[in-house]
Structures are given as structure tokens and as C-alpha cells.
Amino acid sequence: MNGMPATHPVEVVKIHLEPHPNADTLSIVRVHGWTCCVRTADWKDAALAAYIPPDSIAPETSAFEFLGKHRRIRVKRLRGVVSMGLLMPAPSGAKEGDDVADALGVAHYQPPTPCDFGGQAGPSPGGYRPTYDVENARRYADEVLVPGEPLWVTEKIHGANGRWCIQDGEFFAGSRTEWKRKKESLIWWQALDGCEELRQFLRDNPDCTVYGEVYGHVQDLKYGIDRGVRVAVFDILRGSEWLDGRTARKIGERLPWVPIVRSEMIYDWESLAAMAEMRSLMPGADHVAEGIVAKPIIERTNPIIGRVQVKVISSAYLERP
């Protein structure tokens, strides 16, 4: 998305215990924008910990035996307080700010996509058409967003990331990381073949790459789709330049876009985090939203994450079974 790798670190953080309002034996540790509930006795003398964020996968090692078969780190409510992630003892010699994911063997959870995985890779179009990542606002909002800055906020759809373009009259369809060979069983081609508005936009704009989410019968949130898949567009790259939200929707007015949550809001963290706790705005959906994506109304970059845009994942979404 921004020329920089996606970051899913397991960061070494300082421990500062805050009282839990409803449990004498528990305390709260705040890590950036996350809250994590811990047993006070386990951490009262600790200075550092390794913070493992939600949607991480713990390895099958002795250090994580207490998790049993539940290796995916989730969000839970402990005595009325949302606990996001897991704190583990920091590895010997680690210092604050270190990423110890590799040392602990922790990986980022990637949900399975129900489609044919055999022989998917296809030819790649030329030009700059990068993979797409959005960093977590709970980790980066305070470092990359400016209080009082106007933001554009859209719903984050739960599905499979996709990208599409046309070159020399030939359509290309890809996932987040790989361009796919043309095959009817692949959801990225199903989405393109089933959306004439997307096909026509690419014919009319061969200098553009369209990024969107393939949704429907892809993940557990179906958005009211009885069968098959659809596409919800969330971004357009023209050449090597990302278009701001308003410009993108103007030139792609017939495209099926993700819902706008707020066309303009003045940034403050509490308002942004609360906004993510909503029902999906997708027509036909009757479930929680996965969350939101926020970016400045005027496109800009930041040396920490590159292109400035962040996601806030709904706690209700993370708490679902």
C-alpha cells in the first residue's frame, strides 16, 4: 500500500498496572490504544512484557501450554472490561520497543479463504501495483494522525482483499499478495466477472488499479448475500498516485463502493474508536461491522507507516465466536 511492509509486531512494553474497577485480583495494562487485563500477582514486580495483539497465533510451545488448543489470541471481557490481546514475559535481553514476534514464534492470523488454492498464481501486469495494508489505529493513531485533522471514514468489510486492472486490453485480477491466473473457481475472478461496473471502469481507465474487498460467501460475515461473491471498492491507484476518497468516488461514481461512515470528521481518538462499534452499513447486512478505516481528507504520508490511513477493528467483531 505504501511501499513499507505490514507490521504485526509483538512489542516489548513497560508494565504499568491500573486497578480493575470490578476485580481486586485483576489489573489493567494499557498498550498504545489497547487495554489488557492481567492477574495482578503475576505482574506486580515486572518491568517489561511482550504484548501479543488480537488475531495473533501463538506457537505450540511450552511457554503457551496454558492456552490449550486456543492458540488464536482473541478479545475477551473480563469482569466487564474489554481485554485485547495477551501479555507474556519479555525474552531475556529484550528492551522496550523490540519486536520479539520471531523470538516467541508468534504469527499473524490469516483467515482461510474458501476457494480453489491449487495453481493460483498467474501473470503479473507491469507497473506499480503494490500490495495493500492498513495499519492498526490502536498502535499508530497517536503517531500519525493529528488532533483536529479532518478525516474520511469508511466501513471495513470482512472478506478477501483484491485488486484489478487492465493492460493492453487484458484484465488482471489478484489477491492482496498475488496476481491470479484466470479461473472461474477463484473468488477474485468471480468478483470481476460479476461486476460490469468494475470491468467498464477499467476499460475506461487503463491507468488505474482498483482495490476492493471480495465479500459474501468468503468469510463468516455474509452481508446478506445468499450465494456467490461481490466486490466493494475502497481505493483507486492512478499510475503511482493514490487518489483521495472524494476524487476516487467522483471518477468511479458507478463503482460499488464500501459505505462511507463519515465524509468528514475532526479527529480525536475517543470518537474514532467509538465509531468502529457499529452495525454494518452494507445493504442487506444484519450484523456487526468489522470496523472502520480512516485517512486524512487530503492524502499525505508519514515516515513511520508511509501512506497515512489506519483501521479500527470493532471489539464486538473480535469477540464473536
Protein Blocks (a to p, Z undefined) as FASTA:
>chain_A
ZZpacddddddddddddddfkbfkbccddehjbccdddfklmmmpfbdcdddehiacddd
fklmmnmmmlbccdddeehiacedjdddddehiaehiacklmnopacddddddddfehkb
ccddedjddddddddfklmmmmmpcghiacdddddddddddddddeehiacdddfkbccd
ddfklmklmmmmmmmklmmmmmmmmmbccddddehjfblbnnhpaghcddddfbdcehja
ccdfklmmmmmmmbccdddfblbdcddfklmmmmmmccdfbehiacddfbdcdddfbacd
dfklopaddddddfklmmpZZ
